[in-house]
Amino acid sequence: MVSRDAARTAVGVLGNIISVILFMSPLPTFAQIWKKGSVEQFSSAPYLATLINCGLWVLYGLPMVHPHSILVVTINGFGTFIEFVYLLLFLWYSDRRKRLKVLVIMLVECVALATLALLVLTLTHSTKLRSTIVGSIAMLGNVMMYASPLSVMRMVVSTKSVEYMPLSLSLASFANGICWTIYALIRFDPFIVAPNGLGTLLGLAQIILYDTFYKSTKRQMLERQSKVEMGLAETAIPEESKKISKPAQKGHVSRVSGP
């Protein structure tokens, strides 16, 4: 019979793998941003929320805060790094107003995390109390991460388009929520099970939205493409007319001025 600790470790390793997939899922989005040279209507909220969330869970998983949580530290350490990379790319391809807003929020998050770590490690002297304080705050951070696509979901409903809500991110969030919920239930950890249970529901809601508005999105994209092609055709016709009229005008002048 598999022990509870072995099962928890196995699920934790699987959770790390799925979380890596979750962190890498925005790559197609950033490839699109790079090609177009603009962030367009893509939101920075999911990446900002994930950055502070990962930082909080790194702090929570430290041995002096919550012992025996190395798997929490490893995956969230990787997540912190990759979110910094995404946000740097977002800053590079944003306009000045968006760039300043994202930069200020990143600075506030870093200062808040550093302040929390300093206060917890100097003013509290037991891992139980440290776990409770950091775990409670990290739980809120996790809820923010999973809830951050709500603004995008609202835009999806209003525009009936999922163009700016990547399916890969929604699927990865859903799978990640399920895995970490199971991990926290094997050895009950309310600080992990509550936000990840909510994350599972929100991930499922995004998938349902994607399925609901996928056809209307395709239709809108085709209509937009048709308008662009029609615009190009209308631009090309006057150009051709000008080319034809110029020789005719030259022939007319030569007849008038000739002997």
N, C-alpha and C positions, 0 to 999 in steps of 0.2 A: 504494500500500500504506500502511495506517495505521501510524504509528510506535507503538512501545511506550509512550512517554510520553503520546501522544494517547489511546490506548486506556485507559491507567491513569486519566487525567483523566476520561474519559467514564464509566468504571465508578465512579470516586469521586463524581462528580456524582449518578449514579444511587443510589449508596450513601447520599449525603446525603438524597436524596428519601425513600428507604425508611426511613432512620433517623428522619426527621421523622414519618413515619407510625407508626413504632414508638413514638416518644415521645408521640404524640397518641392512641395506641390505648387508654390507660386512661380517656379521657374518659367513655365510657359507664358505666364502673365508678364514677367519681366523681360522675356525674349521679345514679346510683342511691343512692350514699351521701348525697348532698345531699337527695334526696327523703325518704329514711328517717330522716335526722338521726343516723345511726350508721354506723360502719365495719363493724359486725357481725363476721363471721369473715374478712373480707378481711385479707390480710397486708401489712405495711409492708416486708417483706424485699426484694421486687423493686425498690422505689423507693429504698431506702437503698443497695442494691448498685449500682444504676444511677447514683446521685449520686456515689459515690466513684469509680466507673469512669469517668464522664465527666470528672471533675476531673483524674484521672490522665492521660487521653488529651489533655486540653487542655495539660497540662504537657509531655507527650511531643512534641506537635506544634509547640511554640514554636520559632522560628528558632534560638535559642541552644541548644536541646536536640537537635532533629531537623529540619534544614532541609528546605524543599520539601514541607511537610506541611500546607499551609494548609487543605485540605479536612478534615483530621482535627480541626483547631482549630475551624473554623466549626460543624460539626455537634455536636461535644461541648460547645462553649460554649452552644449552644442547649439541649442536653440537660441541662446543669447547671442552667440557669435553670428549665426546665419541671419538673424533678424537685423543686426547691425549692418550687415552687408546689404540686405534688401533696402533698408532705410537710406543708406548712402546712395544707392542707385536711384531711389525715389527722389532724394534731394537733388541729384544731378539733373534729372529730367523734368523737374517741376518748374513752374513759374516762380517769380520772386515771392509772391504772397504765400503760396503753399509752402515754399521752402522755409520761410521764416517761421511759419506756424509749426511745422514738423520739427524744426531745430529746437524751438523753445520747449515743446513737449518732451523731446528726448532729454534735454538738459534737466528739466524738472523731475523726470523719472529717475535719472541717474543720481541726482542729489537726494531725492526721497529714499531711494534704496540704500545709499551709503549712510544716511542719517539713521535709518531703522537698524541697520547692522551694528552701528556704533552704540546706539542706545541699548539694544537687546544684549549685546555681548558684554557691556560694562555695568549695566544696572541690574541685570537678573543673573542668578547664580545656580539655577537648576535647569536641566534639559527639559523637564516637564513644563515649566513655566515658559521657557523660550519657545518650545514647540507650540504651545497654546497661542502665544502672541503672534509669532511669525506665521503659524498655520492658519489662523483666523484671517490675517491680512492677505496671505497668499491665496486663500480660498476666494476672497473678493476679486483678486487679480485674475484668477482662473475664470470666474464668472464674466469678468470684463472681456477676456480673450474670446470666450465662446459667444458672448452677446454682441461683440463688435460688428459682426456682419448684419446686425439688425437694421442699420441705416441703409445698407446695400439691399437688404430684403424689402425694405419700404420702397426703395427706388424701383425694384423689380416689379412690385405690385402696381405702382403708379404708371410705369412705362410699358408694362407687359413684355419686358425684355430681360433676359438673363445674360446679356452680352458682357456685363461687368461683374458677374458673380461666377467665378470659375468653378466648374463641377468638381475638378480634382481636389480643390480646397475643401469643398463641402463633404465629399466622400471621406477624405482623410480625417476631417474633424469628427465625423460620425464614428468611424472605426476607432479613432484614438479615445474618444469618450467611453465607448464600450469596454475597451481593454483596461483602461485605468480604473474604471468603476469596479470591474471584477477583481483587479489587483487589490483595491482598497477593501473589498468585502471579505477576501480570504483572511486577512488580519485586519479587523475593522479599523479604518482610519476615516473619521468623519470629515476631516479637512480635505481629503482627496475624493471621497465618494460623492459628496454633495455637488461640487461644481462639475465633476465629470458626468454625473447623472444628468444634470441640466444640459451639459454640452452634447450629450447623446441626443436629447430631445431637439435641441436647436439644429444640430446637424441633420437630423431626419427632416425637420421643417424645411431646411434649405433644399434638400434633395427633392422633396415634394413640390416646392416652388419651381425648381428647375424643370421637372417633368411637366408641370402645368403650363409653363410659358415657353417651352423649347420651340414649339411650332410657330408661335407668334413672333419669336425672335428671328427665326429663319426667314419668315415672311418680311419682316421689317428690313433685314439686311439685304434681301433680294430687291426690295423696292428702292432702297437707298442706292444700291449698285446700278439699278436701271436708270435712276435719275442722273447719276454721274455719267453714265454712258450716253444718255440723251443730251446732256449738257455738252459733252465733248463733241458729239455729232453736230449740234447746233453751232458750235464754235468753228468746226471744220468747214461747214458749208459757206459762210461768208468769206473765209480765207480762200477757198477755191474760186469763189465768184470774183474776188479781187484779182486773182491770177489770170482769169479768163478775160476780164474787162480791160486789163492793161494793154495787151496786144491789140485789142480792138480799137482802143483809143489812139494808139500809135498809128494804126492804119488809116484812121479818119484824118489825122493831122497831115499825113503825107499826101493825101489826095487834095486837100485844100491848098497846101503850100506848093504843090508841084506845078509845072508849066501847062 
